[in-house]
Amino acid sequence: MSTRSYIGIEMRGGQVRYVYCHFDGYAKGPHGVGHKLLTYWVEREQVEAMIDLGELSVLGQEIGERHKFGAEATPGWNVHYGREMGGGRNEARFASLSEFWSLDEYCYLLKLDGSWEGKTPFGQPVPLVQLTAQEATNAA
């Protein structure tokens, strides 16, 4: 079973550009998308490049290069549907801020000020700015 999420970047004018991520959408723990975003995805350019590659099966610690999918995947590298599996579900999507926050999964947004904000599928805020990488690891 998977915990799905959406990873977005706030654009000027109130739009969000975002992609789907299939696995580990929860915020806490070393494998959680929220923890990885706070720990490894801190530069806007990194996030833009990740979103450029399209939707994800797994968010890693870095984009990496094209590699095998599944058990032979390179540890720590993103697994993008289009890049690793050769098609489908590859394009980033656009939404207004309110549309993005209304999605029924975990949502993470890199805001214009460089901070991350998140919410659970039930609309509860995820306290990303208060959760350090060490706290996230300990909470797992």
C-alpha positions in Angstrom: 0.0 0.0 0.0 1.2 3.5 -0.7 0.8 6.9 1.0 0.4 9.3 -1.9 1.3 13.0 -2.0 1.7 16.0 -4.2 4.8 18.2 -4.2 4.4 21.7 -5.5 6.2 25.0 -6.0 4.5 28.3 -5.6 4.6 30.5 -8.6 4.1 34.2 -8.8 0.4 35.1 -9.4 -1.0 32.5 -7.0 -0.4 29.4 -9.2 1.2 26.1 -8.1 3.1 23.8 -10.3 3.1 20.3 -8.9 3.7 16.6 -9.4 2.3 13.4 -7.9 4.5 11.2 -5.7 3.2 7.6 -5.1 5.1 6.3 -2.1 5.9 7.5 1.4 3.9 10.7 1.4 3.8 11.1 5.2 5.8 13.8 6.8 7.8 12.0 9.5 10.6 9.4 9.4 13.6 9.0 7.2 11.6 7.7 4.3 8.8 10.3 4.5 8.4 12.8 1.7 8.1 15.7 4.2 11.3 14.7 5.9 13.2 14.3 2.6 11.9 17.7 1.3 13.2 19.5 4.5 16.5 17.7 4.6 17.5 17.4 0.9 15.3 19.6 -1.2 16.1 23.1 0.1 17.0 25.0 -3.0 14.2 26.3 -5.3 16.3 25.3 -8.4 16.4 21.7 -7.2 12.7 21.5 -6.7 12.0 23.1 -10.1 14.3 20.5 -11.8 12.6 17.6 -9.9 9.2 18.9 -11.0 10.5 19.3 -14.6 11.1 15.5 -14.7 7.4 14.8 -13.9 5.6 12.6 -11.6 7.3 10.3 -9.2 7.1 6.8 -7.9 9.6 7.5 -5.1 11.2 10.8 -3.9 14.9 10.3 -3.2 17.6 12.4 -1.7 18.6 13.7 -5.1 17.4 13.6 -8.7 20.1 11.3 -9.9 20.1 10.0 -13.5 18.1 7.5 -15.5 18.4 4.1 -13.6 16.6 0.8 -13.2 13.2 0.7 -11.6 12.2 -1.5 -8.7 14.7 -3.6 -6.6 17.6 -2.5 -8.8 16.9 1.2 -8.4 19.9 3.3 -7.3 19.4 4.0 -3.5 18.8 7.7 -2.8 17.8 8.7 -6.3 14.3 9.8 -7.4 12.3 7.3 -9.4 10.3 9.3 -12.0 7.6 7.5 -14.0 8.6 9.0 -17.4 12.3 8.7 -17.0 12.6 5.3 -15.4 9.6 3.6 -16.9 9.6 5.2 -20.3 6.2 7.0 -20.4 3.0 8.1 -18.9 2.2 10.3 -16.0 5.1 12.6 -16.8 3.8 16.1 -17.0 3.6 18.6 -14.1 0.2 20.1 -13.4 -0.9 23.6 -12.5 -3.5 24.7 -10.0 -4.5 27.7 -7.9 -3.3 27.7 -4.3 -6.8 26.9 -3.1 -7.1 24.0 -5.6 -3.8 22.6 -4.6 -4.6 22.7 -0.9 -8.0 21.0 -1.6 -6.3 17.8 -3.1 -7.1 14.7 -1.1 -3.6 13.5 -0.3 -0.6 14.8 1.6 0.5 18.1 0.0 3.8 19.9 0.3 4.4 23.3 -1.1 7.7 25.2 -1.5 6.6 28.8 -0.9 8.0 31.9 -2.6 9.9 32.7 0.6 11.7 29.4 0.4 9.9 27.7 3.3 8.0 24.4 3.0 4.3 24.1 4.1 2.3 20.9 4.2 -1.0 19.4 5.0 -2.4 15.9 5.6 -5.1 14.3 3.5 -7.6 15.4 6.2 -6.6 19.1 5.9 -4.5 19.2 9.0 -1.4 21.3 8.8 1.9 19.5 8.8 4.4 21.5 11.0 7.3 21.3 8.6 9.0 24.5 9.6 9.1 23.3 13.2 10.2 19.8 12.5 13.9 19.5 12.2 15.5 16.6 10.3 16.7 15.0 13.6 13.2 15.3 15.1 11.6 13.8 12.0 14.0 10.8 12.2 13.4 10.3 15.9 9.6 10.5 15.4 9.6 7.6 12.9 
